[in-house]
Amino acid sequence: MRSTLAGAATVSLLLSTATASPLDFKSFSDLKTALLSKKDVAKKDTTVTYDYIVVGGGASGLTVANRLSEDKNINVLVIEAGQLDQKEDYIMVPGLAGTGTGTKYDWNISYVPNAALNNRAVPVAQGLGVGGGTLLNRLLMDRGSSADYNRWPLVGASGWDWNGLFPFFKKSENYTPPNADVAKDYNITYNQAYHGTGGPIQNSHSPYVWPTLKNYILGHRELGAKTPADAAGGDAVGVYAITHCQNPKDATRDSARTAYHDKAAGRSNYKLLTGTRVTKLTSKGNTITGVEIAAGPDAPRQTILAKKEVIMAAGAIRTPHILKLSGIGDPAELKKFNIPVVAANTAVGQNLQDHVLLPVVFGITAELTTNKLSDPTFSAQALAEWRAKGTGPYSTATADYLAFLSAQLISPGNWTKMALSLATQSPDTYLDASAPASVRAGYAIQKGLLAKGFLSSQEAVMEIIWADGVVLAALQHPASRGTVKLASANPFDTPLADAAHLKNPVDMQLMVETVKYIRRFMATNAMKPLSPVEYVPGAAAADDAAITEYIKNGAGTVWHPVGSCHIGAQSLGGCVDTNLKVYGVNNLRVVDASTMPIMPATHIMSTVYAMAEKAADIIS
């Protein structure tokens, strides 16, 4: 028997202010009474309906919900599978950023085993809580180069280029310039015209910088990297200062929860339902009418209706999963699991991409490095300083400068060969067998754009991250494309996400060339004072074959899945149109990282915020 909303006592609806505790309803009747007006209850009208239902309480979902609920005449419900965080140190302390993975705020899933990685199943952290991935990441608020976003209209995403997104990058942020001493010591410059003030997200520079970062900056410059005056203006190639989503007053993380949810939670027309999974979307014909929810596999299935629209914001893995469970996808796959077809949209779950991460480890000698945090006395003193003043080693998530480098810098001898190899590939060769003709046509264009990127000094193909001897290489524009597929018709079974890391041999070749670049970088005059000694992969990895084997065994992910429901022309593999409406159905949009057609060379959080801000403008 089905009823409206959640009847399980385990479901909690967060109603009023940001500081309020969840209201736990002990019966379905109590929950309905709390939600419905007395007039409705008197009429025995038990239907709970919202204008907009937002599925997913991460960066994109909370942004859209906050903005839509600014209109008092619109009521919005956000449904999140996780819970509100309790402001644990591993979430709030910048110096502990990233250590929340593997906790209750992480879905704790992996990509499927990948033959290109010696059949390893690589873990991919995905936020499970109010704030989503913004609870787990390393707070990085960088933007891609204008060239990255200007590719998107070429696959049908008109209006989503740099000029279309730039105002929304600014709208989302409240930028604070660097402290004078940090700006002077690290030569940080900025252009206020590139930044917003008064936006929800605090965007600031760390008040503390680990000293070996100077060697890192100079080492890249020695090899030819430039430093743009302010990369936020679209010139995001070179080695440059990076901002973080942290409050400059106390150096705490500013997540989507604190920036968007907490500021909307006092509105009577904004509601948040936690600990609840959307099991499928409900529909009448090809019109989406609402959502079916459950608190767990054995809990009753309940239905909530949407007067206007359902907005999917569950991310690049969960959004296509829910769409397919709802009968929106490739009919052949849906038939396999006896799911009735609501709309034949074969692009759903195709075009999945993620940044590939590889560590190269050196021992270094320096008076002060992040290794000091393993000293209990030093760590305790540093944490006490952070709690008292919001300063010191724990006030930075590190990565206060990053290098985003062109193919010409990474591989001076082979960049043209890699471009030619990619350009001349058949678009069919490395795509999944399930890819329809439209996806193949779209990928042919994407592949050509990526090949041109190898030839440009204004486009970054690789990110180099410094962590005091641990040098991380992150592939920015993978040519490989993966999928999100159903494991079963059970919504509580984890979907089969395959990022296809390094499946395309050009990706592997570029990673090999990057290991060689890192070795050149560590041999620069700037790095010599640190007396670096390579530990991993070590001297035994002396040729391309040995380096390749190390990559197969050591590569992971930056946890940036995108692209699986991308904006674009339907004939080119687009899943949603330029207004983010899902092809083939009414009253359904997607607003999350799955809509990016091609990965930008950046950490994706600020791009997700900008896209969600733009989406809210479109919807309202």
ZINORDA-V91056 format. One record per backbone hydrogen bond with DSSP energy under -1.0 kcal/mol. NH is the residue of the N-H (numbers start at 1). CO is the residue of the C=O. E is the energy in kcal/mol with one decimal. If there is no record, write none. Layout:
<<NH:CO:E> <NH:CO:E>>
//
This chain:
<<5:303:-2.6> <11:8:-1.5> <13:23:-1.3> <14:272:-3.1> <20:17:-1.0> <23:13:-1.1> <31:27:-1.8> <32:28:-2.4> <33:29:-2.4> <34:30:-2.0> <35:31:-1.6> <36:32:-3.1> <41:37:-2.3> <42:38:-2.5> <43:39:-1.5> <44:41:-1.6> <45:40:-2.6> <46:44:-1.0> <50:305:-2.4> <51:75:-1.1> <52:75:-1.8> <53:309:-1.8> <54:77:-3.4> <55:311:-2.8> <56:79:-2.4> <62:58:-2.4> <63:59:-1.4> <64:60:-2.4> <65:61:-2.4> <66:62:-2.4> <67:63:-2.3> <68:64:-2.8> <69:65:-2.0> <70:67:-1.2> <71:68:-1.4> <74:71:-2.1> <76:269:-3.0> <77:52:-2.3> <78:271:-2.5> <79:54:-2.8> <80:273:-3.0> <91:88:-1.7> <92:88:-2.5> <93:89:-2.7> <95:394:-2.0> <96:93:-1.9> <97:94:-1.9> <99:96:-2.2> <101:98:-1.0> <103:100:-1.5> <106:103:-1.6> <107:126:-2.6> <111:122:-2.9> <112:497:-2.4> <114:120:-1.6> <117:114:-1.6> <118:115:-1.3> <119:114:-2.1> <120:117:-1.1> <124:109:-2.3> <128:105:-3.2> <130:83:-2.0> <131:57:-3.1> <132:129:-2.5> <134:131:-1.9> <135:132:-1.8> <136:133:-1.1> <137:133:-2.1> <141:243:-2.4> <146:234:-2.5> <148:145:-1.1> <149:145:-1.1> <150:146:-2.0> <152:149:-1.0> <154:151:-1.5> <155:152:-1.9> <156:153:-1.9> <157:152:-1.7> <158:156:-1.0> <160:157:-1.7> <165:161:-1.5> <166:162:-2.9> <168:165:-1.4> <169:165:-1.7> <170:166:-1.8> <171:167:-1.9> <172:168:-1.5> <174:201:-3.1> <175:196:-3.1> <176:203:-2.4> <183:179:-2.8> <184:180:-2.1> <185:181:-2.5> <186:182:-2.2> <188:183:-1.8> <194:191:-2.2> <195:192:-1.7> <199:173:-1.6> <201:172:-2.7> <203:174:-2.1> <204:244:-2.8> <213:210:-1.8> <214:211:-1.7> <216:212:-1.7> <217:213:-2.5> <218:214:-2.4> <219:215:-2.5> <220:216:-1.8> <221:217:-2.0> <222:218:-2.2> <224:221:-1.6> <225:220:-2.4> <233:230:-1.8> <234:231:-1.8> <238:404:-3.1> <239:226:-2.7> <240:402:-2.4> <242:400:-2.3> <244:204:-3.3> <245:139:-2.2> <246:244:-2.0> <247:252:-2.7> <251:247:-2.4> <253:92:-1.6> <254:245:-3.1> <259:255:-2.8> <260:256:-2.0> <261:256:-1.9> <262:257:-3.1> <264:261:-1.6> <265:261:-1.9> <267:264:-2.2> <270:267:-1.4> <271:76:-2.3> <272:14:-1.4> <273:78:-3.2> <274:12:-1.9> <275:82:-2.3> <276:80:-1.8> <277:294:-2.8> <279:292:-2.1> <280:292:-1.2> <282:290:-2.0> <284:287:-2.7> <287:284:-1.6> <288:586:-2.3> <289:282:-2.3> <290:282:-1.2> <291:304:-2.6> <292:280:-3.2> <293:302:-2.9> <294:277:-2.0> <299:296:-1.3> <302:293:-2.4> <303:3:-2.1> <304:291:-2.4> <305:48:-1.6> <306:289:-2.9> <307:50:-3.0> <308:51:-2.1> <309:51:-1.7> <310:587:-2.2> <311:53:-3.2> <312:589:-3.2> <313:55:-2.6> <319:315:-2.4> <322:318:-2.5> <323:319:-2.4> <324:320:-2.3> <325:321:-2.2> <326:322:-1.3> <327:324:-1.9> <328:323:-2.6> <329:343:-1.8> <334:330:-2.4> <335:331:-2.7> <336:332:-1.2> <338:335:-1.6> <339:334:-2.5> <342:327:-2.8> <343:327:-2.2> <345:329:-1.4> <345:343:-1.3> <348:345:-1.5> <349:564:-2.6> <350:347:-2.2> <352:482:-1.6> <353:562:-2.4> <357:556:-1.9> <358:473:-2.3> <360:471:-2.6> <361:536:-2.2> <362:469:-2.3> <363:533:-3.1> <365:530:-2.9> <372:369:-2.0> <373:370:-1.7> <374:371:-1.9> <375:372:-2.1> <379:375:-3.1> <380:376:-2.4> <381:377:-2.2> <382:378:-2.6> <383:379:-2.6> <384:380:-2.1> <385:381:-2.0> <386:382:-2.1> <387:383:-2.4> <388:384:-2.1> <389:385:-3.0> <390:386:-1.6> <395:392:-2.4> <402:240:-2.3> <403:464:-1.5> <404:238:-3.1> <405:462:-3.0> <410:406:-2.2> <411:407:-2.8> <415:411:-1.6> <418:414:-2.3> <419:415:-1.9> <420:416:-2.3> <421:417:-2.6> <422:418:-2.3> <423:419:-2.5> <424:420:-2.0> <429:426:-1.3> <435:432:-2.0> <440:436:-2.1> <441:437:-2.3> <442:438:-2.3> <443:439:-2.6> <444:440:-1.8> <445:441:-1.2> <446:442:-2.3> <447:443:-3.3> <448:444:-1.5> <449:445:-2.1> <450:446:-2.4> <451:447:-2.2> <452:448:-2.0> <453:449:-1.5> <454:450:-1.0> <455:452:-1.1> <456:453:-1.0> <461:405:-2.9> <462:405:-1.7> <463:474:-2.3> <464:403:-2.7> <465:472:-2.9> <467:470:-1.7> <470:467:-1.1> <471:360:-2.9> <472:465:-2.6> <473:358:-3.0> <474:463:-2.7> <475:356:-2.2> <476:461:-2.4> <482:352:-3.1> <483:498:-1.7> <484:349:-1.9> <485:496:-2.5> <493:490:-1.9> <496:485:-2.9> <497:495:-1.1> <498:483:-3.1> <503:500:-2.3> <507:504:-1.3> <508:504:-1.1> <509:505:-2.5> <510:506:-2.2> <511:507:-2.0> <512:508:-2.3> <513:509:-2.4> <514:510:-1.7> <515:511:-1.8> <516:512:-1.5> <517:513:-1.9> <518:514:-2.7> <519:515:-1.8> <520:516:-2.0> <521:517:-3.0> <522:518:-2.6> <524:521:-1.5> <528:524:-1.2> <530:527:-1.8> <531:528:-2.4> <533:363:-2.0> <535:361:-3.0> <536:361:-1.9> <541:538:-1.7> <542:540:-1.8> <547:543:-2.4> <548:544:-2.7> <549:545:-1.9> <550:546:-1.9> <551:547:-2.4> <552:548:-2.4> <553:549:-1.5> <554:550:-1.7> <555:551:-2.5> <556:357:-3.6> <558:355:-1.9> <562:353:-2.3> <563:593:-1.7> <565:594:-2.5> <567:595:-2.5> <568:576:-2.0> <569:155:-1.5> <572:569:-1.6> <573:570:-1.3> <574:569:-2.5> <575:566:-2.9> <576:566:-1.6> <577:581:-2.3> <580:577:-2.3> <582:588:-2.2> <583:575:-2.1> <585:582:-1.4> <586:286:-2.4> <589:310:-2.0> <590:580:-1.9> <591:312:-3.3> <595:592:-1.9> <596:593:-1.5> <602:600:-1.7> <608:604:-2.4> <609:605:-2.4> <610:606:-2.3> <611:607:-2.7> <612:608:-2.3> <613:609:-2.5> <614:610:-2.3> <615:611:-2.5> <616:612:-2.4> <617:613:-1.7> <618:614:-2.2> <619:615:-2.9> <620:616:-2.4>>
//
